[in-house]
């Protein structure tokens, strides 16, 4: 089972690979945008973190990753390419994809069926990974994506273990799941704005507290799950091909620690058949209280998906 992690600079790629990444994913800046990108993230977030790399840094990072036998996924997962004069944005999207392909990326992360079709029609043969924004919850969706030539599907956060197993058993596609910081809403249906080029740092809207009528302050929208350490054995045993951490716009030092922790969990179970959860999560002193309590990603009895108002 591969572990895929985000990077937003050459230095972060070096650290992530040292921490145990098998694959990295990253986006590239494009001069036509002042804030947004073709990577479904702002180029610079409201708290000043770059989430994409310049073309020169992208190539340098790609070369380094390949020298360490680490695969590179190119995030070209923007959605709903709008009509524009002479199809300007669609043509520029293709050019943007081709820039990464010419550099030698190993796979493209694409999250829009129209874009998948467009790339195929224009002769793109680089493997395509269907991003979570495609909300592939069922076998019919996997069948369609397979017919479109996709090689791997990233499932939404809200899947349960038995549902993941059912999809794995139904398809020849590679299956990827999230193991880190999660989303309350189904990705393609969420209209909350964060890390999208806004000027104010509004935080993560679904995790905020709200006053609801006469009730006290509460996290009415919070269905986020953060920790999948306990689920690592089950994910390996059922045949998940790749597990994914998020955080292109996050604090890199935290990400490096999280990558190391999950690497140790995966390696421990693969080598011994056992998983000492308490020992593994003790690598990050704050993890148990902040991430584990009521935020166990694949435990339907204790996670926030089943405790929220959603």
C-alpha positions, -999 to +999 in steps of 0.1 A: +000+000+000+015+033-011+014+065+009+008+097-011+015+131+005+013+167-006+042+191-012+043+228-019+080+234-024+113+216-032+123+217+004+089+202+015+093+174-010+128+165+003+114+164+039+083+144+029+103+118+010+127+115+040+096+110+061+085+080+041+064+091+011+060+067-017+042+093-039+040+130-038+014+153-054+018+189-063+005+217-085+022+243-107+016+280-110+002+296-141+008+332-150-027+337-162-040+336-126-033+361-099-047+340-071-063+308-084-047+279-102-056+248-122-050+228-091-082+235-072-063+256-047-053+293-045-017+297-055-011+316-023-036+310+006-050+338+028-024+330+055+004+334+030+014+298+022+022+289-014+003+258-025+018+256-060+053+255-073+069+277-101+077+257-133+114+257-124+109+245-089+084+220-101+109+204-125+136+204-099+113+187-074+102+162-100+137+153-109+146+148-072+116+127-065+124+104-094+160+101-082+145+086-050+121+063-069+091+084-057+062+089-081+048+124-088+011+131-093+003+164-110-027+182-096-048+195-125-080+189-107-100+221-112-136+216-120-162+230-144-141+246-170-163+275-181-169+286-217-147+316-227-139+335-258-122+311-283-122+285-255-092+303-239-093+287-205-098+251-219-069+255-243-048+270-215-057+241-193-045+216-219-013+236-223-008+236-185-013+198-185+011+193-213+038+213-195+037+188-167+036+158-190+067+171-209+085+174-176+078+138-169+050+136-143+039+100-135+001+107-133-025+134-135-051+140-108-083+151-127-116+158-110-140+166-138-154+142-164-154+169-190-117+175-185-110+137-186-127+135-219-110+166-232-075+153-223-082+119-239-095+136-270-062+155-272-040+125-271-030+126-234-017+091-225-003+099-190-022+078-164-052+097-149-062+094-113-099+104-106-098+130-078-122+129-048-143+158-063-158+132-087-175+117-056-172+081-067-194+064-041-206+034-061-198+007-086-216+024-115-193+055-111-162+033-110-174+015-141-179+048-160-144+060-149-129+028-160-145+031-194-130+067-196-095+052-191-089+062-155-064+040-137-071+049-100-100+065-081-097+085-049-128+078-028-146+105-008-139+110+029-174+097+039-169+061+029-171+033+055-147+003+056-173-022+043-182+002+015-146+006+005-142-032+005-172-036-017-158-012-043-124-028-043-140-062-049-161-048-078-133-032-099-099-036-114-092+000-108-067+011-081-084+024-051-071+053-030-085+066+003-079+095+027-063+089+060-057+123+074-076+156+081-110+152+066-139+172+052-174+175+066-190+179+032-189+158+001-161+175-019-179+182-051-210+195-033-194+219-008-199+256-014-178+268+016-149+289+006-115+284+021-080+282+006-095+296-027-078+329-030-100+348-005-084+378+012-096+370+047-085+340+065-119+325+074-105+292+086-123+260+077-159+270+077-174+236+086-153+234+117-163+268+131-187+273+160-222+288+154-251+300+174-282+282+163-315+298+174-317+296+212-291+269+215-256+275+229-226+278+207-220+245+189-202+230+159-233+222+140-216+215+107-186+197+120-185+161+107-148+161+101-127+130+109-090+133+113-073+100+123-071+066+105-043+050+124-067+023+138-079+015+103-045+009+087-046-029+092-081-031+077-071-009+047-040-030+040-059-063+043-088-053+020-063-043-007-064-005-008-037+006-032-029+040-019-036+062+012-036+099+009-028+128+033-040+163+026-024+197+033-008+215+004-018+247+022-009+235+057+020+239+081+048+217+067+064+208+100+031+193+112+028+174+079+063+159+081+054+145+116+021+131+104+038+114+074+064+098+097+036+086+120+016+069+093+047+055+077+056+038+110+020+025+113+021+010+078+055-005+081+048-019+116+017-038+104+033-050+072+064-063+091+048-078+122+011-081+115+005-059+146-002-023+153+006-006+186-017+024+183-006+041+216+031+038+207+026+051+172+004+082+181+028+091+209+052+104+182+030+135+181+022+146+217-011+164+208-025+138+184-045+117+209-065+146+224-069+167+192-072+141+164-083+108+180-111+118+204-144+114+185-126+118+152-117+083+142-121+082+105-135+048+098-152+039+131-189+046+125-197+044+162-174+072+174-168+096+145-182+130+138-199+120+106-225+102+127-226+127+155-231+160+136-263+177+124-255+169+088 
